[in-house]
Amino acid sequence: MALLITELPAVEGFLTEGLITGVLSTIKGGKEATTYLCRAHPSLGAKYAVAKVYHERKHRNFNNATTYAEGRLILNGQVRRAVEGKTDFGRKAQTAIWVNYEYETLCTLYDAGADVPEPYASDDEAVLMEYVGDGAAPAPQLQNTALEPHEARPLLERLLWNVECWLAAHVVHADLSAYNVLYWKGRGVVIDFPQSVDPRFNPAARRLLERDLRNLGNYFVRCGLEFDPVATADDLWRRFTFGELG
């Protein structure tokens, strides 16, 4: 049975716009957001969709949020002052900024052919996107998946290709690990981009890129595969700097 609309006001806009017809269940709760399984409207061409609903800022915990936000400009002076002053309006605006940033990043990467969920829509509190899984259960996190040797190598190579694809599109994930890779039918789908950074403007981008690669390595060493995250980051960063990606 679908949840009552009043129980999840953050998705009312998606219902009003005819993108979904109901909310079926909670998929996963987290510090920053909770994801919900929704019944998709036929116009989306899918049976299900995922609504990622952000918590109010006082209930969120983006570790090192200042690092991730560095280089992001808030052009509207009133909004910028409200955010800096941490007013009620500023806190709501800050949430909307994080939501919109993730949605726009997903749009950019999906259009570039990266392995991310297809983004459908967003509002000030939530992002509606492709559901990865089936009616029985969502796709598992890679962290909780034991890959066979013949599965591990192509997946690692594909994820490294994704990291390169993102960088060419001016995106560093900045929180990549096996926890935010969904594994479904031999394919890895990467989620959770609100903290991603633009390497053109964020001075921590090179360090965050290497950290992403180290985190991938920590998982794949369990599968008997190893690569040098420092050398890989150095190569990607050099090619990015000289415009050799893409």
Stockholm file with secondary structure:
# STOCKHOLM 1.0

chainA/1-246         MALLITELPAVEGFLTEGLITGVLSTIKGGKEATTYLCRAHPSLGAKYAVAKVYHERKHRNFNNATTYAEGRLILNGQVRRAVEGKTDFGRKAQTAIWVNYEYETLCTLYDAGADVPEPYASDDEAVLMEYVGDGAAPAPQLQNTALEPHEARPLLERLLWNVECWLAAHVVHADLSAYNVLYWKGRGVVIDFPQSVDPRFNPAARRLLERDLRNLGNYFVRCGLEFDPVATADDLWRRFTFGELG
#=GR chainA/1-246 SS CCBCGGGCGGGHHHHHTTSEEEEEEEEEECSSEEEEEEEECGGGTSSEEEEEEECCGGGCCCTTHHHHHTTCCCCCHHHHHHHHHTCHHHHHHHHHHHHHHHHHHHHHHHHTTCSSCCEEEECSSEEEEECCBCSSCBCCBGGGCCCCHHHHHHHHHHHHHHHHHHHHTTCBCSSCSGGGEEEETTEEEECCCTTCBCTTTCTTHHHHHHHHHHHHHHHHGGGTCCCCHHHHHHHHHHHHHTTCCC
#=GC SS_cons         CCBCGGGCGGGHHHHHTTSEEEEEEEEEECSSEEEEEEEECGGGTSSEEEEEEECCGGGCCCTTHHHHHTTCCCCCHHHHHHHHHTCHHHHHHHHHHHHHHHHHHHHHHHHTTCSSCCEEEECSSEEEEECCBCSSCBCCBGGGCCCCHHHHHHHHHHHHHHHHHHHHTTCBCSSCSGGGEEEETTEEEECCCTTCBCTTTCTTHHHHHHHHHHHHHHHHGGGTCCCCHHHHHHHHHHHHHTTCCC
//
